[in-house]
Amino acid sequence: MTGALMRILPGRLREWMASREKLQHVLINVSWLAFDKLLRMGVGLFVGVWVARYLGATQFGLLNYALALVWLLSPFATLGLDSIVVRELVHAPDEAKANEIQGTAFALKFIGSLLILAVTIPTVFALRSDTLGRVMVAIIAVGTAFQSFDVIDYWFQSKIRSKFVVWARNGAFLTISVVKIVMLKMHAPLVAFAWASGGELMLGAIGLLICYRIKGQSPMLWRFSVKCAKALMADSWPLVLTGILITIYMRIDQLMLGQMSGDASVGLYSAAVKLAEVWYFIPLAFTSSIFPVLLEAKKAGSEIYANRLQLMFSGMAALGYVIVIPTVLLSHRLITLIYGHGFSAAGTSLMVLSWAFLFVCLGLATGNWLIAENFTKLSCLTTGLGAASNIALNFILIPRYGATGAGVATLISQFVSVTLAALIIPAARPAFWLQMKGLCLHGLLSYPRIVSLLRAIRVRQGALAKATDG
C-alpha cells in the first residue's frame, strides 16, 4: 500500500494494514526459504541418485569419502559466526559499522578456509596412498575458500531479504546440476564431480556478489577490525566447539568406513544416509517455529510452559513415527527402486538409519528445552557423548558388519546423545521424562492445547513482523 494512501486512513485501520503488510513480508521471506529447501531436496535427490547409479558403489563411496573428510573440518571455515554476525548486523548503528562487521567476518572465514587446507592436505596424505583420493580431497578443500562470501548471506538475513540468497544459491545449484547431467551423458571421470562441488561454491559466491551489488552495496567498503574480530570470536568459539563435535558425530562414520571397510562400503552407506536424511528439514522447521512461543510461555506461567513443552515433544515423536515406520517397512524396495540393484545391500543400513530419525526429532526438541532453561553448556556435553560413542562403536562394528555396522553405531550414538545423556545428567533429567511421555504421544490429542499453541504461533508471527519492519 502506498504511503499517501496509508496516511489518509484512520489510525487503527492504518496500524492494522501496516501489521498485515509486515506479516506478509515475513511470510514471503519464509516461503522463499521453504522453496529453497524443497528445490534442493527434489533436484538434489534426482541428480544425486543419477550420479550414484553412474559411478557405482565404489566410486560414489570415494566421492563421499572426500566430501566427508573436508566436511569434518568445515567448522573452521564457518567459525560459528553465522548467527553471531546476523545478530551484530541487525544491531549495527550505521553502514560503517556493518561494513566493519562484514569485513572482519570475511577475513576470519578466509583464514579458516586456509586452516582447512593446511590440515586437510597432510591428513589425506597420511590416510590414503592413492593419488585420485588425494586429488579429490584437495579440490573440494580449495572450494571452501568461497564460503568466505557467506557474509553477504548474513547481510541479507539481517534485512529479512532471503530471496536474493535463494536466487544466488539456487542459480549456482541448478547450473551445476545441469553440468552434472551433461557430465553423466559425456561419461566424465570421477574427478570431474569433485570439481563440480567446488564450482557450485564458486558460482554461489559470484551470485551473492551480484545480488549484493544490485542492492547498492560493495565489498570494497568492508574493513577489518582487530577489536571486532576479538568480540566476534569471543561469542563464537563455543559454537565452533559444538560444530566440531556435531560434524564428528555426523560424518566420522563415512571416514572410518572408508578406512576400515573400503570405498564400496562408503558408497552403500552414503546412499542410505541420503535417503534417511532427506526429511531432516521438517522437524527443524517445526522446532524453529515453536521456539519463540516456548520462550514466551515460560514467561507467562509454569502450567502453560509445561503444556507446550510436552506438546512439542509429543509432536516431534509423532512426526518421527510418521516418517520412520513407512521407511523401515519399505527400505529395501526404496533402495533398489531409486539406486538400482547395485546398491541393494544398502537396504539394511537405511532400515537402521531410519530409526535414528526418531531421536533426531527428540534431540531438536531437547535442544529447544536446553536453551529455554539456559542449559546451553550441556549441549556440548551431550553431543560429545554422542560423538565419543559413535567413534567407539564404529571401531567395534565396522570391521564385522561394514555399512550396516556404521548404521547401528549411528543409531545407538543418537540414543546416547539424546535420551541416555538426558537420563544420566541430573540437570537434563526433566527432558528425559518429556521424551518418554512424548514417545507415548502424551497430550497430543488435546484439541484445546493444539489450538492454543497455533494461536500463540500466529500472534508471535505478527509481533515478529512488526519488530522486523523494513
N, C-alpha and C positions, 0 to 999 in steps of 0.2 A: 504494500500500500504506500502511496506517495506521501511525502512529508506534509505537503499542503493539505491533502485530504485529512490526514491524521490530526492536524491542528484544529480543524473546524468541528471535530467530533466532541461530544461531551466527555468529561474527564474519565468516568468509569468505563465508558464504552471504548475510549481511546486506550486505556490500560489493558482492557480485555483483548482488544485487537492486537496490541503490541505483544502481549504474552503469547497469543496464538502464533504470531509470526516467529517469536523466539523459539517456541517449542518446535515449530515446523523446521526451523533452522537446525536444531539439534537432531531431530529425527532424520532429516535429509543426510546429515553427516554420518549418522549411524547406519543408514541404508547403504551409503557408499562403502563403508567398511564391511557390511554383510555381503554386498555384491563382490567385493574383492575376495573374501574368503570362499564364497561359493564358486566363483570363476576358477580360482586356483585349485580348488578341490576337484572340480569336474574335469577341466582341461589337464591338470597335472596328473590325475589318475589315469586318464586316457593315454596321454603321451608316455607317462612312466611305464605303464603296462606294455605298450608297444616296444619301448626301449628294452625292457626286461626280456620280452619274447625274442627280440632280435639278438641281444647279447648272449642270452643263455645264463644259467645259474653261476658259472664260474666268472665270466667277465663282468656280469652285473654285480657279483659279490665284490670284485676288485674295485669297481667304481664306488660302491657304497662303503667299502673299507677306507678308501681315500677321503671320502666326504666325512666319515665318522672321525678320522684322525684329526682333520682340520677343525671340525665342529667341536671336538673335545677341548680345543684351545680357544674357541670363539669368545668366551667371557673376557679375554684380554683385548679383543677388538671392540667390544661394546663397553667394557669397563663399568657396567652397571649404571651408565649415565642416562639411559632413556628417559625414565620418569623424572629423574632429578633435573635434567636440562629443561624438560617441558615445564616443570614447576617454576624454575627460575625465569624462564621466558615469559610465563604468564604474569609474574610479579615484577618484571623489569620495568623501571620507571620511564625509560625512553629508548629510542632506537640505538643510541650509542652503547647503552648497557647491554641491549640484546645482541648487538654485533660483537661485543666483548665476550659474552657467554658462548655464542656460536663459534667464534674464532678459537677460543680456549678449548671447547669441547672437540672441535675438529682436530686440533693439534694433539690432544690426548688420545683420541681414537686412532689417529695415524701412527703415533708412537706404539700404540697397542698392536696395530697390524704388523709393524716391523718386528715386534716382540714375537708374534706368532711365527713369522718367517724364521727368526733366529732359533726358535725352539723346535719347530716342525721339521726343518730340513735335517738336522743331525739325528732327530728322533727316528724319522723314516729310514735313514741310512743304517741306524742301529737295528731296526726291527725287520727290514726286508733287504734281500740281496738282489732282487730282480729290478732291472732298470726301469721297466714300464711302471711298476708301482711307485717308485721314487719320483719319476717324472710327473705322474698324475697328481700326487700329493703336492708337489711344488707348484704346479699350475693352479690348483684350487686354492692353495695358501696365498699366492700372489693376488688372487681376486679379492681377498678380504680387505685390501687397502682401499677399495672403492666404497666400503661400508663407512668410511670416514664421512662421506657426504650425507649420512643419515641425519646429521644435524639439521639439514633442510627439512626433513620429515618432521623433526621435533618442532621446528618453527611453525609449520602448517598445523600440527596438532595443537599448539598453543593458541592458534587463531580459529580452531574448530573448522578447518578447511581441508578435511581429509580427501576430498575428491581429487585434488591436484596430485596428491601422493598416489592415489589409486590409478590415475591416468599414467603417471610416470612408471610405476612399478609394473602395472599390467601391460603397458606398452612394451616394456622390456621382456616380460614373461611370455607374452603372446608371440613376439618376434622370435625369441629363442625357441619356443615350442615349434614354430613353423620351420626354423632352421634344423631342429632335431628331426622333424619328419622328412625334410629334404635329405639329411644325412642318412636316415634309415633307407630311403629309396636309392641312395648312391652307395650303400654298403660301406659307410665310413668306418674307420678303425676306432677302437675303444678310446684312444687318447683324445679324439675329437669331441667326445662328450664331456671330458674334463674341461676342455677349452670353452665349451658351451656354458658350463656352470659359472666360470669366471666371466664370460661375456655377458651373462644376464646381470651380474652385479655392476659391470661397467655401463651397460645401457641404462640400467636403473638410475645410476648416479647422473648420467647425462640428462635423462628425463627430469630428474629433480632440479638440476641446474636450470634447465629451460623454463620449467614452471616457476621457479624462484625469480628468474629474470622477468617473466611475464607479469609478476606481481610487483615489479619495480624494485626488487631487492638485488643486492650484488655481494658475492663472496669477497670481492676486493675490499669491502669495508670491514671485514672481520679483523679483529685484533686479539692477540694473545696476551693474557694477564697471569702472572705467577700467583698473585693473590686469589684470583678467581679459580685457578687450577687447584690450589690447595683447598679452597672451600668446596669445590665440586667433588674432589676425591675424598674429602673428609666425610661427606654424606654417602658416597657411592661405594666405598670399599667393602662394607658388609654385603652389599648386593653382588659385588664381584665374587666374594667368597661363596655366597649362596649359588650364584650362577655356575661356578666351577663344580660345586657338588651336584647340581642338577644335571649338568652335561655329562659328568662321570656316570651319574645314575641312569641317564637316558641312552648314552652312546657307547659306554665302555664294553657292553656285551658284544657289539659288532666288531670292535677292535680285538677283543680277546678271542672271539670266534675265529677271526681270520688268522690269528697267530697259532691257535691250538687245533683248529679243525680244517682250515683251508678256505680259499675264496668261494668255492661252491656252496659251502655251508652258510657263508655270509649272504650269498645271493638268495638262497632259500629263506633264510631268516628275514632278510630285508623285505622280501615280497610279502611275508606275513605281517611284518611291522607296518608297512604302508597301508594295508587294509585295516589293521587293528586301530591305527591312529587317525583314520580319515574322519572319525566322528568327534575328535577331541575338542573342536571349536565350539560344539554345542554346550557342554557343561561350563566351559569358560565364559561364554556369553551369558548364561544363566546366573552364575555367581557374580559376574561383574554388574549385572542389573540389580541384583538384590542387595549387594553390599552397602550402598549408601542408605537404603531403607533399614538395614540391620543396625547401622550406627545410630540412626535417629530413634529407632525403637529402644535402644539401650539407654538413651537419654530420657525417653518417655516413661519407662517403668519396667520393672523386672518381669512382670507377667507377659506383657506384650513382646518383650525381647525374647523370653523363653519360648513363646509360641512360634515366633517367626524363625528362631534358630532351628527348632525341631522341624518346622515345615521345610526349611531349606535342606536339612539333612535327608529328610524323607523324600523330598522331591528329587534330589540328586540320586538317591538309591533307586527310585522308580525309573529314572532316566537310564541308569546303568542296566537294570533288568531288561528294559525295552530294547536296548542295543545288544546286550550280551547274549541273551537266550537265542534269538534267531541266528546270530552269527556263529555261535557254538554248534547249533544243530546243522547248519549249512556250510561249515568251514571248509571241508574237503571239496564240496561241489563248487564253492565260490572260487577257491584257488585254481582248480582245474579249468573252470569256465573262463576266468579272467586271464590267468597267466599261461594256461596250456598244461599239457601232461608233463612237460619237463620240470614243472615246479610242484607236482602233486605231493611230494614229500613235505611241502611246507604247510599242508593242511593241519597237521597236528600242532605245529607251532602257532598257527592262527587260533586254533581252539583254545590253547592255553593263554595266549596273549589277550584274547577277548575278555577273559575273566579279570584281567588286570584293569580293564576299563572301569569296572565297578569301584575299584579302590582309587582310581584317578578321580572319579566323581566325588567320592567321600573325602579325598585329600583336598580338593578345591574348597569344599565346604569347611573342612577343618582349618584350612588356611585363612578363610574369612573370619572364623572364630578366633584364631590366634591374634590376628590384627585387631579385631574388635576388643579383645581382652588385654591388648598391649603385651602379648607374649611373643613378639616377633623373633626374639633371640632363639626361641625354641624351634623355629622353622629350620635353622641351620643344624640343630642337633638331630631333629627327626630326619632331615634329608641326608645328613651324614651317616646315620644308622642305616638308611636305605642303600646308600652308595657302598658302604662297607660290606653289608650283607650280600649285595649284588656281586661284588668282586669275589668274595669268598665262595659263594655258591657257583659262580661261573667256573672257578678253578676246579671245583668238585664235579660239576655236572657236564660241562662241555666235553671233556675227554671221553666220557662214556656215551653221552646221548646227543652230542652235536648241537644242531639248531634247536631241537626240542628241549635240550637241557638249558640252553640260554633263555628260552621262553619261560621255563619253570623258574629259573633264577630271577627273572624279571617279575613274575607274578608274586613269588614269595617276598622279594625285597619291597614290592609295593605294599604288601600286607604289613611287613615290619615297619616301614616308614610311616604308614598312615594309621594303622589300627594297634599293632603291638606297642609302638612307641607311645601312643596316647594312653595305653593301659599302664605301662611301667613308669612313666614320668608323672609324678603326683600332680604337678600343676596342670597337666594336659588331660587328666583323667575324666573331667566332665565331658570332653569331646568324645571319649571312648563310649560313654553311655549314650550320647547323642547319636553316634554311629550305630550302636546296637539297636536303638529304637528306630533309627532311620531304615535299617535293613528289614525291619518288620513293618515299615511304611506307617509308623505311628502318627496319627493325626492328619494323614494326607487326605482322608475323605471328609474332613471337616469343612463343609462349604463356607461357613462364616469366616473361618480363618483365611481361606484362599481368597475370598472376596476382599477381606481387609488388606491382605498383602498386595493384591493387584491395585487396589485403590491407593495404597501408600506409594507404590512404584510410580503410578500416574502423577500423583501430587509431587513426588520428588523430581520427575522429569520436567514438570512445569517450573519448579523452583530453579532447577539447573539451567533451563532455557533462559530464565530471567537474569540469572547471575552471569551467564556467558554471552550476553547480547553483544554483537559486534565483534 
